[in-house]
Amino acid sequence: MYRLRASQKRHRAKLFNEEKVQGKRGDSKKLVLLSTVKGLFIKKRGDKDSTDSLEVSTAQATFSCDYRANFESVVCIEVGGIRYNVSDVTNVDLANVKLMFDLERNL
């Protein structure tokens, strides 16, 4: 696997991390913007891949971007104004080249 080509980086995404915040009523978790990246968004329904629509209902969605170590702790991704929970982060290839996030729709 190689890094994403410029033509593959069509979608902008915001990567969020969780941070503990102390408040008057105890600790709570807050989403903090980690970075804004460009990458490749793919959704799958059965065996078909589609990059046309960002709407995902019962499909598996993945977002891939170039590797950075701090991206492995991402909890939530926003693509096109829609927030997705990250269910799994996969480091593609052993050369730390690309990260793939498996996403679930945040309803």
DSSP file (Angstrom, degrees, kcal/mol; ACC not computed):
  #  RESIDUE AA STRUCTURE BP1 BP2  ACC     N-H-->O    O-->H-N    N-H-->O    O-->H-N    TCO  KAPPA ALPHA  PHI   PSI    X-CA   Y-CA   Z-CA
    1    1 A M              0   0    0      0, 0.0     2,-0.3     0, 0.0    94,-0.1   0.000 360.0 360.0 360.0 146.1    0.0    0.0    0.0
    2    2 A Y        -     0   0    0      1,-0.2     3,-0.1    95,-0.1    95,-0.0  -0.731 360.0 -77.2-120.6 171.0    1.1    3.5   -0.7
    3    3 A R        -     0   0    0     -2,-0.3    -1,-0.2     1,-0.1     2,-0.1  -0.225  63.4 -84.0 -62.2 159.6    0.0    6.9    0.5
    4    4 A L        -     0   0    0     93,-0.2    -1,-0.1     1,-0.1     2,-0.1  -0.438  44.5-125.0 -66.9 137.6   -3.2    8.3   -0.9
    5    5 A R    >>  -     0   0    0     -2,-0.1     3,-1.1     1,-0.1     4,-0.8  -0.398  24.6-108.8 -76.4 161.7   -2.8   10.1   -4.2
    6    6 A A  G >4 S+     0   0    0      1,-0.3     3,-0.6     2,-0.2    -1,-0.1   0.845 119.5  57.6 -61.4 -34.0   -4.0   13.7   -4.6
    7    7 A S  G 34 S+     0   0    0      1,-0.2    -1,-0.3     3,-0.0     3,-0.0   0.734 103.3  54.3 -70.1 -20.9   -7.0   12.6   -6.7
    8    8 A Q  G <4 S+     0   0    0     -3,-1.1     2,-1.9     1,-0.2     3,-0.4   0.686  86.7  83.8 -83.6 -19.3   -8.1   10.2   -3.9
    9    9 A K    <<  +     0   0    0     -4,-0.8    31,-0.2    -3,-0.6    -1,-0.2  -0.518  50.9 132.6 -86.7  73.5   -8.3   13.0   -1.3
   10   10 A R        +     0   0    0     -2,-1.9     2,-0.4    29,-0.7    -1,-0.2   0.737  51.7  65.3 -95.2 -26.5  -11.7   14.3   -2.3
   11   11 A H  E     -A   39   0A   0     28,-2.2    28,-2.8    -3,-0.4     2,-0.4  -0.834  66.4-145.1-109.9 134.8  -13.4   14.6    1.1
   12   12 A R  E     -A   38   0A   0     -2,-0.4    68,-0.7    26,-0.2     2,-0.3  -0.766  24.8-177.1 -90.6 140.7  -12.5   16.9    4.0
   13   13 A A  E     -AB  37  79A   0     24,-3.0    24,-2.6    -2,-0.4     2,-0.5  -0.984  23.8-138.9-139.1 149.5  -13.1   15.4    7.5
   14   14 A K  E     -AB  36  78A   0     64,-2.1    64,-2.4    -2,-0.3     2,-0.5  -0.939  19.5-150.1-106.6 128.0  -12.7   16.6   11.0
   15   15 A L  E     -AB  35  77A   0     20,-3.0    19,-3.3    -2,-0.5    20,-1.3  -0.862  13.9-163.1-101.9 128.8  -11.2   14.2   13.4
   16   16 A F  E     -AB  33  76A   0     60,-3.0    59,-2.4    -2,-0.5    60,-1.4  -0.856   7.2-164.6-115.6 147.2  -12.3   14.4   17.1
   17   17 A N  E     -A   32   0A   0     15,-2.6    15,-3.1    -2,-0.3     2,-0.4  -0.861  24.7-114.3-121.2 157.9  -10.8   13.0   20.2
   18   18 A E  E     -A   31   0A   0     55,-0.4     2,-0.4    -2,-0.3    13,-0.2  -0.778  30.8-175.3 -96.9 139.3  -12.4   12.6   23.7
   19   19 A E  E     -A   30   0A   0     11,-2.3    11,-2.6    -2,-0.4     2,-0.3  -0.995  25.6-120.6-134.1 138.5  -11.1   14.6   26.6
   20   20 A K  E     -A   29   0A   0     -2,-0.4     2,-0.4     9,-0.2     9,-0.2  -0.612  28.7-167.2 -78.8 134.8  -12.2   14.4   30.3
   21   21 A V  E     -A   28   0A   0      7,-3.5     7,-2.4    -2,-0.3     2,-0.5  -0.985  14.5-137.9-124.6 130.5  -13.6   17.7   31.6
   22   22 A Q  E     +A   27   0A   0     -2,-0.4     2,-0.2     5,-0.2     5,-0.2  -0.752  33.3 167.2 -88.9 129.9  -14.1   18.4   35.3
   23   23 A G  E >   -A   26   0A   0      3,-1.5     3,-1.2    -2,-0.5     0, 0.0  -0.653  52.2 -88.0-128.7-174.0  -17.3   20.2   36.1
   24   24 A K  T 3  S+     0   0    0      1,-0.3     3,-0.1    -2,-0.2    -2,-0.0   0.805 126.2  44.9 -67.9 -29.3  -19.5   21.0   39.1
   25   25 A R  T 3  S-     0   0    0      1,-0.4    -1,-0.3     0, 0.0     2,-0.2   0.104 125.1 -85.9-103.7  22.1  -21.4   17.7   38.7
   26   26 A G  E <  S-A   23   0A   0     -3,-1.2    -3,-1.5     2,-0.0    -1,-0.4  -0.560  71.0 -25.1 108.6-172.9  -18.4   15.5   38.2
   27   27 A D  E     +A   22   0A   0     -5,-0.2     2,-0.3    -2,-0.2    -5,-0.2  -0.493  57.6 174.6 -78.3 144.4  -16.3   14.4   35.3
   28   28 A S  E     -A   21   0A   0     -7,-2.4    -7,-3.5    -2,-0.2     2,-0.4  -0.943  28.7-113.7-141.4 164.7  -17.7   14.4   31.8
   29   29 A K  E     -A   20   0A   0     -2,-0.3     2,-0.4    -9,-0.2    -9,-0.2  -0.832  27.7-170.6-105.7 141.0  -16.3   13.7   28.3
   30   30 A K  E     -A   19   0A   0    -11,-2.6   -11,-2.3    -2,-0.4     2,-0.4  -0.980  24.5-119.7-131.2 140.1  -16.1   16.4   25.7
   31   31 A L  E     -A   18   0A   0     -2,-0.4     2,-0.4   -13,-0.2   -13,-0.2  -0.662  29.7-166.6 -80.0 131.0  -15.2   16.1   22.0
   32   32 A V  E     -A   17   0A   0    -15,-3.1   -15,-2.6    -2,-0.4     2,-0.4  -0.972  26.1-114.4-121.1 131.6  -12.1   18.0   21.0
   33   33 A L  E     +A   16   0A   0     -2,-0.4   -17,-0.2   -17,-0.2     3,-0.1  -0.495  32.8 179.0 -66.7 120.3  -11.1   18.8   17.4
   34   34 A L  E     -     0   0A   0    -19,-3.3     2,-0.3    -2,-0.4   -18,-0.2   0.885  58.0 -35.0 -89.1 -46.6   -7.8   16.9   16.7
   35   35 A S  E     -A   15   0A   0    -20,-1.3   -20,-3.0    36,-0.0     2,-0.5  -0.982  45.1-121.2-168.2 161.8   -7.3   17.9   13.1
   36   36 A T  E     +A   14   0A   0     -2,-0.3     2,-0.3   -22,-0.2   -22,-0.2  -0.983  41.4 172.7-113.8 124.9   -8.9   18.6    9.8
   37   37 A V  E     -A   13   0A   0    -24,-2.6   -24,-3.0    -2,-0.5     2,-0.4  -0.822  31.2-128.8-129.1 164.5   -7.7   16.2    7.0
   38   38 A K  E     +A   12   0A   0     -2,-0.3    28,-0.4   -26,-0.2     2,-0.2  -0.953  47.5 131.0-111.8 136.9   -8.5   15.4    3.4
   39   39 A G  E     -A   11   0A   0    -28,-2.8   -28,-2.2    -2,-0.4   -29,-0.7  -0.809  54.1 -65.3-160.2-160.4   -9.0   11.7    2.6
   40   40 A L  E     -C   64   0A   0     24,-2.1    24,-2.3    -2,-0.2     2,-0.5  -0.933  34.6-163.7-114.2 123.1  -11.0    9.0    0.9
   41   41 A F  E     +C   63   0A   0     -2,-0.5     2,-0.4    22,-0.2    22,-0.2  -0.927  14.2 174.4-108.4 125.0  -14.6    8.2    2.1
   42   42 A I  E     -C   62   0A   0     20,-2.6    20,-3.0    -2,-0.5     2,-0.4  -0.992  12.7-165.4-131.5 137.0  -16.1    4.9    0.9
   43   43 A K  E     -CD  61  50A   0      7,-1.9     7,-1.9    -2,-0.4     2,-0.4  -0.934   9.1-155.3-118.3 149.4  -19.3    3.2    1.8
   44   44 A K  E     -CD  60  49A   0     16,-2.9    16,-1.8    -2,-0.4     2,-0.5  -0.980  16.0-179.5-127.3 133.7  -20.2   -0.4    1.1
   45   45 A R  E >  S- D   0  48A   0      3,-1.7     3,-1.6    -2,-0.4     2,-0.5  -0.926  75.6 -46.5-125.5 105.0  -23.6   -2.1    0.7
   46   46 A G  T 3  S-     0   0    0     -2,-0.5    14,-0.1     1,-0.2     0, 0.0  -0.614 123.0 -22.9  71.6-121.2  -23.0   -5.7    0.1
   47   47 A D  T 3  S+     0   0    0     -2,-0.5     2,-0.4    -3,-0.1    -1,-0.2   0.392 114.3 100.7-103.0   1.5  -20.2   -6.0   -2.6
   48   48 A K  E <   -D   45   0A   0     -3,-1.6    -3,-1.7     2,-0.0     2,-0.4  -0.740  55.9-154.0 -97.4 135.0  -20.7   -2.5   -4.1
   49   49 A D  E     -D   44   0A   0     -2,-0.4     2,-0.4    -5,-0.2    -5,-0.2  -0.819  14.3-178.0-100.0 143.4  -18.5    0.5   -3.3
   50   50 A S  E     +D   43   0A   0     -7,-1.9    -7,-1.9    -2,-0.4    -2,-0.0  -0.975  23.6 171.4-145.0 129.2  -19.8    4.0   -3.6
   51   51 A T        +     0   0    0     -2,-0.4   -10,-0.1    -9,-0.2    -1,-0.1   0.281  67.2  86.1-112.1   7.1  -18.1    7.3   -3.1
   52   52 A D  S    S+     0   0    0     -9,-0.1     2,-0.3     1,-0.1    -1,-0.1   0.939  87.3  40.3 -74.7 -48.7  -21.0    9.4   -4.5
   53   53 A S        -     0   0    0      2,-0.1   -10,-0.1     1,-0.1    -1,-0.1  -0.781  56.4-156.4-109.9 146.1  -23.2    9.9   -1.4
   54   54 A L        +     0   0    0     -2,-0.3     2,-0.3    26,-0.1    -1,-0.1   0.496  64.6 109.0 -93.3  -5.6  -22.2   10.5    2.2
   55   55 A E        +     0   0    0    -12,-0.0     2,-0.4    50,-0.0    -2,-0.1  -0.570  44.8 178.8 -74.5 128.5  -25.5    9.1    3.5
   56   56 A V        +     0   0    0     -2,-0.3     5,-0.1     1,-0.1    -2,-0.0  -0.992  15.2 154.8-131.8 125.7  -25.0    5.8    5.2
   57   57 A S  S    S-     0   0    0     -2,-0.4    48,-0.2     3,-0.1    -1,-0.1   0.728  83.3  -3.1-111.8 -72.2  -27.8    3.8    6.8
   58   58 A T  S    S+     0   0    0      2,-0.1     2,-0.2    46,-0.1    -2,-0.0  -0.041 109.8 106.6-111.5  30.5  -27.1    0.1    7.1
   59   59 A A  S    S-     0   0    0    -14,-0.1     2,-0.5   -16,-0.0   -14,-0.2  -0.656  72.6-113.4-109.4 162.9  -23.8    0.2    5.3
   60   60 A Q  E     -C   44   0A   0    -16,-1.8   -16,-2.9    -2,-0.2     2,-0.4  -0.828  36.0-166.5 -91.1 131.4  -20.2   -0.1    6.3
   61   61 A A  E     -CE  43 103A   0     42,-1.0    42,-3.2    -2,-0.5     2,-0.4  -0.945   7.2-173.7-121.4 141.6  -18.3    3.2    5.9
   62   62 A T  E     -CE  42 102A   0    -20,-3.0   -20,-2.6    -2,-0.4     2,-0.4  -0.972   8.8-164.5-131.2 149.2  -14.6    3.7    5.9
   63   63 A F  E     -CE  41 101A   0     38,-1.6    38,-2.6    -2,-0.4     2,-0.4  -0.999  11.8-167.2-129.5 129.2  -12.4    6.9    5.8
   64   64 A S  E     +CE  40 100A   0    -24,-2.3   -24,-2.1    -2,-0.4     2,-0.3  -0.937  12.2 163.8-121.0 142.9   -8.7    6.6    5.1
   65   65 A C  E     - E   0  99A   0     34,-1.8    34,-2.8    -2,-0.4   -26,-0.1  -0.930  47.4 -71.8-145.5 167.4   -6.1    9.3    5.5
   66   66 A D  E     - E   0  98A   0    -28,-0.4    32,-0.3    -2,-0.3    31,-0.1  -0.339  65.8 -90.8 -65.2 146.8   -2.3    9.5    5.6
   67   67 A Y        +     0   0    0     30,-2.1     2,-0.3    29,-0.1    -1,-0.1  -0.304  49.0 162.0 -68.7 133.9   -0.8    8.1    8.8
   68   68 A R    >   -     0   0    0     -3,-0.1     3,-1.7    -2,-0.1     4,-0.3  -0.954  39.3-130.1-142.1 138.1   -0.1   10.1   11.9
   69   69 A A  G >  S+     0   0    0     -2,-0.3     3,-1.4     1,-0.3     4,-0.2   0.846 105.0  55.4 -59.0 -38.4    0.4    8.5   15.3
   70   70 A N  G >  S+     0   0    0      1,-0.3     3,-0.9     2,-0.1    -1,-0.3   0.616  92.7  72.5 -74.7  -9.6   -2.1   10.7   17.2
   71   71 A F  G X  S+     0   0    0     -3,-1.7     3,-1.4     1,-0.2    -1,-0.3   0.642  78.2  77.9 -76.0 -13.3   -4.9    9.8   14.7
   72   72 A E  G <  S+     0   0    0     -3,-1.4    -1,-0.2    -4,-0.3    -2,-0.1   0.674  89.4  55.8 -70.4 -15.2   -5.1    6.3   16.2
   73   73 A S  G <  S+     0   0    0     -3,-0.9   -55,-0.4    -4,-0.2    -1,-0.3   0.222  76.3 136.3-100.1  14.8   -7.0    7.6   19.2
   74   74 A V    <   +     0   0    0     -3,-1.4   -57,-0.2     1,-0.1     3,-0.1  -0.401  27.4 178.6 -66.8 135.9   -9.8    9.2   17.1
   75   75 A V        +     0   0    0    -59,-2.4    11,-2.5     1,-0.3     2,-0.3   0.707  64.8  23.2-106.8 -31.7  -13.3    8.6   18.5
   76   76 A C  E     -BF  16  85A   0    -60,-1.4   -60,-3.0     9,-0.2     2,-0.4  -0.994  59.0-162.3-143.9 142.8  -15.5   10.5   16.1
   77   77 A I  E     -BF  15  84A   0      7,-2.6     7,-3.0    -2,-0.3     2,-0.6  -0.989   6.6-155.4-127.8 136.7  -15.2   11.7   12.5
   78   78 A E  E     +BF  14  83A   0    -64,-2.4   -64,-2.1    -2,-0.4     2,-0.5  -0.955  16.3 175.3-113.3 117.5  -17.3   14.4   10.8
   79   79 A V  E >  S-BF  13  82A   0      3,-2.3     3,-1.6    -2,-0.6   -66,-0.2  -0.983  72.6 -13.1-122.3 120.2  -17.5   14.1    6.9
   80   80 A G  T 3  S-     0   0    0    -68,-0.7    -1,-0.1    -2,-0.5     3,-0.1   0.830 128.2 -54.4  61.3  33.6  -19.8   16.5    5.1
   81   81 A G  T 3  S+     0   0    0      1,-0.2     2,-0.5    -3,-0.0    -1,-0.3   0.427 114.9 113.4  82.1  -1.6  -21.5   17.7    8.2
   82   82 A I  E <   -F   79   0A   0     -3,-1.6    -3,-2.3   -28,-0.0     2,-0.4  -0.903  59.5-140.5-107.0 129.3  -22.5   14.1    9.3
   83   83 A R  E     -F   78   0A   0     -2,-0.5    23,-1.9    23,-0.3     2,-0.4  -0.722  17.8-171.7 -92.8 137.1  -20.8   12.7   12.4
   84   84 A Y  E     -FG  77 105A   0     -7,-3.0    -7,-2.6    -2,-0.4     2,-0.3  -0.970  20.9-128.8-125.0 140.2  -19.7    9.1   12.6
   85   85 A N  E     -FG  76 104A   0     19,-2.9    19,-2.5    -2,-0.4     2,-0.6  -0.697  26.4-124.4 -83.3 140.9  -18.5    7.0   15.5
   86   86 A V  E     + G   0 103A   0    -11,-2.5    17,-0.2    -2,-0.3     3,-0.1  -0.777  30.5 175.7 -88.3 119.8  -15.2    5.2   14.9
   87   87 A S  E     +     0   0A   0     15,-2.9     2,-0.3    -2,-0.6    -1,-0.2   0.737  67.8   5.8 -94.3 -26.1  -15.6    1.5   15.6
   88   88 A D  E     - G   0 102A   0     14,-1.1    14,-2.9     2,-0.0     2,-0.5  -0.980  56.3-152.0-158.2 143.0  -12.1    0.4   14.5
   89   89 A V  E     - G   0 101A   0     -2,-0.3     2,-0.5    12,-0.2    12,-0.2  -0.982  16.8-166.9-118.4 126.4   -8.8    2.0   13.4
   90   90 A T  E     - G   0 100A   0     10,-3.0    10,-2.7    -2,-0.5     2,-0.9  -0.952  16.4-144.7-118.0 128.9   -6.6   -0.1   11.1
   91   91 A N  E     - G   0  99A   0     -2,-0.5     2,-0.4     8,-0.2     8,-0.2  -0.819  26.3-141.3 -89.1 108.1   -3.0    0.8   10.4
   92   92 A V  E   > - G   0  98A   0      6,-2.6     5,-1.0    -2,-0.9     6,-1.0  -0.567  62.6  -6.5 -78.7 128.6   -2.6   -0.3    6.7
   93   93 A D  T > 5S-     0   0    0     -2,-0.4     3,-0.7     1,-0.2     4,-0.2   0.274  83.4 -94.6  69.7 159.6    0.7   -1.9    5.9
   94   94 A L  T 3 5S+     0   0    0      1,-0.2    -1,-0.2     2,-0.1    -2,-0.1   0.560 112.8  77.1 -84.2  -8.3    3.6   -2.2    8.3
   95   95 A A  T 3 5S-     0   0    0    -94,-0.1    -1,-0.2    -3,-0.1    -2,-0.1   0.293 105.2-117.3 -87.0  11.8    5.2    1.0    7.0
   96   96 A N  T < 5S+     0   0    0     -3,-0.7    -3,-0.1     2,-0.1    -2,-0.1   0.956  70.2 137.7  51.6  56.5    2.8    3.3    8.8
   97   97 A V      < +     0   0    0     -5,-1.0   -30,-2.1     1,-0.3     2,-0.3   0.863  58.3  12.3 -99.1 -45.9    1.5    4.7    5.6
   98   98 A K  E     -EG  66  92A   0     -6,-1.0    -6,-2.6   -32,-0.3     2,-0.4  -0.984  56.1-147.2-142.4 144.7   -2.3    4.9    5.8
   99   99 A L  E     -EG  65  91A   0    -34,-2.8   -34,-1.8    -2,-0.3     2,-0.5  -0.927  11.1-161.1-110.7 137.6   -5.0    4.7    8.5
  100  100 A M  E     -EG  64  90A   0    -10,-2.7   -10,-3.0    -2,-0.4     2,-0.5  -0.981   4.2-158.5-118.7 129.7   -8.5    3.3    7.8
  101  101 A F  E     -EG  63  89A   0    -38,-2.6   -38,-1.6    -2,-0.5     2,-0.5  -0.923   9.2-145.7-107.5 123.9  -11.3    4.1   10.2
  102  102 A D  E     -EG  62  88A   0    -14,-2.9   -15,-2.9    -2,-0.5   -14,-1.1  -0.796  28.9-156.3 -85.8 129.2  -14.4    1.9   10.2
  103  103 A L  E     -EG  61  86A   0    -42,-3.2   -42,-1.0    -2,-0.5     2,-0.4  -0.788  20.8-165.2-116.9 149.7  -17.4    4.1   10.9
  104  104 A E  E     - G   0  85A   0    -19,-2.5   -19,-2.9    -2,-0.3     2,-0.2  -0.983  38.4-101.2-126.6 142.5  -20.9    3.8   12.3
  105  105 A R  E     - G   0  84A   0     -2,-0.4     2,-0.9   -21,-0.2   -21,-0.2  -0.413  27.3-139.8 -66.2 130.8  -23.6    6.5   11.9
  106  106 A N              0   0    0    -23,-1.9   -23,-0.3    -2,-0.2    -1,-0.1  -0.813 360.0 360.0 -93.3 101.1  -24.0    8.7   14.9
  107  107 A L              0   0    0     -2,-0.9    -1,-0.1     0, 0.0   -23,-0.0   0.455 360.0 360.0 -89.1 360.0  -27.8    9.1   15.2
